[in-house]
Amino acid sequence: MTEYARPDGPSDEVCREWSATKGALPVGTHITGQVTICRPFGVFIRIDGAPNALGMADIGSMPHHARLPALGAQVSGEVIWHTEHNRQVRIRLSDWNHHL
C-alpha cells in the first residue's frame, strides 16, 4: 500500500459491526492507533483495540499551522463524530489540541 492508496470503502464486517463500533467508541472517547493511509484531505487510522473501526482525522479538524502525521505514525486523539454513510470514526488528534 502506498502513502496515497485509496481505501475501498467499508468491508462487510465493518458494516455488520458498525453499531458495536459506535457503542465502543462514543464521542469523547480517547483513542490511540497507527496511521495506515495518508491522503491530502486527512489520514486514516487503525484504532487500537477496535479492529472493525476505520478512524479518520481530516483537515477540517486540523488547526491552520498543524501538519498531518506520516504514514505509520502512532497517534492519539478523541472521537468527535461517527460518519454513517461510510462507517468512519472521526478523530481529532491530540497533537492538534494545543493549537486550538
C-alpha positions in Angstrom: 0.0 0.0 0.0 1.4 3.4 -0.9 1.1 6.5 1.1 -1.7 7.7 -1.1 -3.6 4.5 -1.5 -7.4 4.8 -1.6 -9.5 2.8 0.8 -12.0 0.6 -0.9 -14.8 1.6 1.5 -16.1 -0.3 4.5 -15.9 -4.1 4.4 -18.9 -6.2 5.1 -17.6 -6.9 8.5 -17.1 -3.2 9.3 -20.7 -2.6 8.2 -22.1 -5.5 10.3 -20.2 -4.3 13.4 -21.0 -0.5 12.9 -23.5 -0.4 15.8 -21.0 -2.1 18.1 -18.2 0.2 17.0 -20.2 3.3 17.8 -21.1 1.8 21.2 -17.5 1.0 22.0 -16.2 4.4 20.7 -18.7 7.1 21.7 -18.0 10.7 21.0 -15.4 11.9 23.6 -13.5 8.5 23.8 -9.7 8.8 23.8 -8.1 6.5 21.2 -4.6 5.5 20.1 -3.7 4.0 16.8 -1.5 3.9 13.7 -1.8 6.0 10.5 -2.4 3.5 7.7 -3.3 5.7 4.8 -2.3 9.4 4.1 -4.4 11.5 1.7 -4.3 15.2 1.0 -7.6 15.6 2.9 -6.5 13.7 6.0 -5.3 10.4 7.4 -6.9 7.0 8.1 -6.1 5.4 11.4 -6.2 1.8 12.6 -7.6 2.2 16.1 -6.0 0.1 18.8 -8.4 -2.5 20.2 -11.1 -1.8 17.6 -10.3 -4.0 14.5 -13.5 -3.2 12.8 -13.2 0.6 13.1 -11.9 2.9 10.5 -10.6 6.2 12.1 -10.3 9.3 10.0 -8.6 12.6 11.1 -9.3 15.1 8.4 -8.1 18.6 7.7 -11.4 20.0 8.8 -10.4 19.3 12.4 -6.8 20.4 12.0 -5.6 23.8 13.1 -4.2 26.1 10.4 -0.5 25.6 11.2 -0.6 21.9 12.1 0.6 19.1 9.8 -0.8 15.7 9.1 1.1 12.8 10.7 3.2 10.5 8.4 2.3 7.0 7.3 3.0 4.5 10.1 2.9 7.2 12.8 1.5 6.3 16.2 -1.2 8.8 17.1 -3.7 9.5 19.8 -6.9 11.6 19.8 -10.5 11.9 20.6 -13.6 10.6 18.8 -15.6 13.7 17.6 -18.2 12.2 15.3 -19.4 9.0 13.6 -20.0 9.3 9.8 -22.8 6.9 8.9 -22.6 6.8 5.1 -19.0 5.4 5.1 -18.8 4.0 8.6 -15.9 6.2 9.7 -15.0 7.2 13.3 -13.9 10.9 13.0 -10.9 11.7 15.2 -9.3 15.0 16.4 -5.7 14.2 17.1 -4.2 15.1 20.5 -1.3 16.8 18.8 -3.7 19.3 17.4 -5.3 20.2 20.7 -2.6 22.6 21.8 -3.3 24.7 18.6 -7.0 25.2 19.4 
